[in-house]
Amino acid sequence: MEMQESLRIHRIPQSKYVDGVRWLPQASALNRFVVFGFYDSESDSSSVEVQSLDPNPRRNPNLSPEITCLSSWTSPARVSSLEVSGAGGFKPIVSVATSSGSLHILTVDLVEGAEMEEAYAAEGERFHVGRVESVDWREGGGECVTVGEDGRVNVVTIVNGEGLRYKRVFDGKGLVAYNAVKWASPTEFVTGGYGFGLQLWDQRKPGEAVSQLKGNWTQSRTSGIVHSVDIHPSRKHTCIAGGSSGTVFVWDLRWPQQPILLSGNFASESTDSPLSESEVWEVQYDPYTKSNISSSKILPVMICSEDGILGVIEQGEQPVELLAEPCAINSFDIDRQNPQDVICSLEWESIAVITRP
């Protein structure tokens, strides 16, 4: 396992537990904005905050970034999923899903002091019962898909002047649960859950998934859970998934029953040593890591894990470790406008800001 050199790493303590972190679009060259989901254990309250981040205070890159809270919103329950839509715009959308089954759509005005306000909400037992595990926005905005521990899959549409409309794609009635979701095309999306299972859904063919990966490629040595999935914007046929036992694998929709294992305890002798051996909480394709790879190889992937690892996995290469913390790294985000910059949340009520060379 390689360590990447010349990294600038700043760890910044927080006063509350960080449930999620996402970069907001960069409105100007001077402003960097981050949105956080916070949980205060003393007051048992949750909030979402927009903060400005100056990565080079007083133009000194050796100093820790200065973070200033610009606006906040009180969440009715603990934040279970935090996502941003509208990169490049001055009024991006922040979606906040909660442990009580609700979805809240916030707008952030990046011109007027990053003011944040709630625009729409979907809630009640007809929407989700229990924790909403994951939300993903379709490219172009205006529509998202939600999945939850109740086994429900909902497609939610913003209707100007009317609010939110949602339609039930599937209801597992509590017999199944979904932990992750990602759009693959304007009409298709992939979900992930227990048993290392993945499902492809097509809105043109309602009723059930059109393709499934049942995850029996681990020879039933574990039930396994998929915690996170990602689909590369230029390679819609490949879905990366991260889950239990350090497992990171690829589901190629062209060969749906032949997953490609990149890392984990089930790796073959020909696979590089696993970057992590615990729960992989989040995976994202890494646009920063460049390599001479053919179209037949998997693009580099960044992961974070329960055993405190943030790193990059590339097919056929030794994994690169960016951080090794004494606590879990629960979430991270790569700045798509400046992919050398990564921000992550640490279990010990702190964040880390990483700048790659």
N, C-alpha and C positions, 0 to 999 in steps of 0.2 A: 504494500500500500504506500503510495507516494504522498508526501506533504507538499502543497503548493507554496512556493516561496514568494517573498515580496508582497505578501498580503498586508493590508492595513485593517486591523481588527479593533473595534471599540465596543466594549461592553458597558451598557448604561443601565443602572438600577432603576426600577420603577416602584411606585408605592402600592401597586395592585398586581394581581395575577393577569398575565397577558393571554387571552383566549384566541386571538387572531391578529394578523398584521398583513396589510396590503399597501403597496405603493399607489398613490394617486397620480394622474397624469401631470407632467411638468408644464405648468402654464407659462413659465418664462425661464430664462437661463439662471436667474437668481433665486428662484423659489423651488424647494422640494417639499412635497407633502406626503404624509403617511397617515393611514387610518388604522386605528387600533380597536380591538374589542377587549374591554377590561372587566375583571371580576374582583370585587372587594369583599373578602371573606368576613371582615369585621362587621360590615353592615349588610351582608348578603345581598348586595346590589350589583347590577351590571350596567355598563355604559359603553358608548362608542365615541371616540375622540378623533378629531382631525388635528394633527400636529405638524408644524413646519420643522424641517430639519436642515440645518446649515452644516454641511459635511466638513467645511474648513473654517471654523470660527476664527475671526481675525486673520484669515488667510494662512493659517498654520495647520497643515495636514496632520501634525502630530498630536494636536489637541482633540479631545473627544467632541463629537458633533454636538451642537447646541439644539435642544428640542424645546419647542414652545407650543403649548396647547392653544389652539385657535377657536375651536368650538367643540361642543359635546352634546350628546343625546342620551337620555336615560332609557335603557332597554327594559321591557316588562319582565324579562327572564334572561337567564344566562345565554350568552352568544354561542351558538353551536356552529355557525358557518358565516364567514365574512368574505364578500366578493365585491369587485369593482367592475363596472361596465362603462364604456364611453371614453376609452383612451384617446387623447388628442383633443377632447372637447373641454370647454371651460366650465361645464356643469355635469361632471360625471355622476353616475348613479352608484350608490353603495347599497348592496342588499345585505340585510341582517336577518339571519334565521336564528331561531331560539330553541331552547330545550323544552319549551312548553308547546311547540308546534306552530308558531306564527312566523310570518315573513313580513319584513318591513322594508320599504323602499325609501331611501333617503337621497336627497340631492345635495350636492356640495357646490357652492358658487366660488370658484377659484379666483375670480376677479374681485369680488366683494368680501375680502377677508376670510375666505374659506368657510363662510356661513353654511351651516348644515340644518336641514329641516326634513321632517317626515312628509312624504308625498302620498304614499299609498300603503295599505296593509292588507294582508290576507290572514285570517285566523279563524279559530273555531274548530269543532270536532269534524266538520265536513271537509276541512282542508287537510290537516294532519293531526293525529293523536300522538302526543309524545314528541320526542326530539326530531327536529329536521336536521338530517346529517349533512346534506350537501346541496349546493345551489350552483348552477352554471348558466351564464348568459349566452344566448346565441349571437354569433358574429353579426354586428350591425345594431345590436340592442333591441329593446322593446319586448323581448320574450325570453323567459328563463325556464329551466326545468328544475324541480325539487324532488328529493327522495328522503325517506325517513325510516326510523326504526319500526314504524307501523306497517312497512311494506308497500306504502303508497308511492306512486309516481305521478306527479302533476306537472302539466305544462301551464305556465302562468304568463299572461299577456297584459301589457299596459295598454289600456284603451283611453286615449285622451278625452278628458271631460267626464269619464265614467269610472275610472279607477282600475282595479285589477279584475281580470276574468281568468278563471282557471278551469281546465278540464282534466278529468281523471284518466290517465293512460292505463293505469293498472292499480289494483288494490289487492295486496297480499293478505289482507285481513289478519295481520299479525303473525302469519305462519312463516313469512320470510321477512328479511330486513335488508335495506340497501344503505350503504355507507358512502358511496361516491357516485358522481355522475359527470359526464362531459359530452358536449355536442360534437358530433362527427361530420355533420352536414346540416343544411337548413331544415332537413326533415328527420335526421337520424341522430341518436345519441346512445352512449354506452353507460351502463350502470355496473357497479361492483358491490359485492357483499360477502356473505359467508361461503366457506368451502373453496376459497380462491375463485369463486364464480364470477363471470362477466356475462353481460347480456347486451345485445344490440337491438334497439327499438327503432321502428320506422312508423312515423305518424300516418303514412299512407296505407299502412296495414295494421289497423288497430286490433287490440285484443290480447296479444301476447308478444313476447320477444321473437324477432325473426331469426336470430342466431344466438347460440349460447356456448360458453366455454364452462364446463362443469368442474374443471380443476382436478380431475383424477390423475393428472400427470405426476403428482407427488407420491404415487403408489399408496395413497390413503394413510400416510404416516402422520398426517395432521389434518384437522378440519380447515384451519387457516381462515383469515379474514382479509379482504381487500379494503384498505383504508382510503386510498387515493388513486385517481386515474388522471391521465392527461393525454391529449391528442395533438400532434404537431399540426400547425395551421397549413403547412404545405404537403403533409403526408397524412391525409385523413384516414387512410386505411390501417394505420398502426396506432394502437392504444398501449400506453405504458401503464403499468399497475404496480403499486407497492403495498405490502401488507405484513403479515405475521412472519416471525423468524428471519427477519432481514430480507424477505423475498421481494425481488424486483423482476418483473417479467413483461414480455411484450406479447400482445395478442394482435396478430396480423389478420385482418378481416378477409384477406384473399385466401388464407389457409387457416380457417377458424379453429381447427382441432390440433394445431401444431404450435403451441406457445413456445417462445424463446426465453429461456431463463438467463437473466443477466447476473443475478446475485442472490445469495441466500444459502441456508443450510442444506437445501436439496440440490445444490449445484453439482454438476458432474466434475470429474477430474480436469476436464479441459476448460472449465470456467474459472475465472479469476477468483481469488479468495474473497469472501463476502465483505462488503464495506461495513455492514452492521449485522448483528445476530438477534436483534430484538424487533419490536414493532416499527415498521417504516410508516410514519404518520403522513408524510406528504411527498409527492413526486411532481417534478416539472421538467419538461424539456429545457435544456440549457442553451440559449442562443449565443452565449459568450464563448464557450469552449469550441475552438476551431480545430478541425482535423481533416486529413485527406482521406475521407471515407467515400465509398461508392454508394450508389443509390440502394444497393442491396443490404447495407449495414444500418444498424440502429443509430440514430443520432444521440449525442451525449445527454445524460439525464442527471439532474440534481435531486438529492433526497435529504430528508432529516429523519431522525429516529429517536426512540425511547432511551437508547443508551448514549445519547448525547453526541451523535455524529451528524455533521453536515458535510456532504461531499458530492463528487461527480463520478458517475459510472459511464464508461464508454466501452462498447462491445470490442473485445479483443485486446483491451488495454488494462493496465493496472489502475484500480480506482484511485482517485485523488481526494485526499482528506483536507477540507477547508477549516473545519472546527472539530475539536474533541473536548466536550464539556463534561463536568462531573454531574450534570443533571440532564434531563430530557430536553430535546429541542422539538417543540410541539408544532411549529409552523414556520414557514419562510416565504419570501417572495423575491423574485428577480425583477429588477426595474427594466421593463421592456424597452424604454427609451434610452437607458444607460445600463446595459446588461452586465457591466463590470460590477455594479452595485447590488448587494444582496442584504436583506434585513431579515432577522429571525427572532422568534420569541423563545426564551429559556424558561424552564420550569421554576427556577428560583427568582421569580418576579423581576426579570430583567430582559433586555433585548441586546442583540449584537448587530452592529453595522459593519459589513465587510466590503472592502473595495479591492478588486483584483487588479493586478498590474496590466 
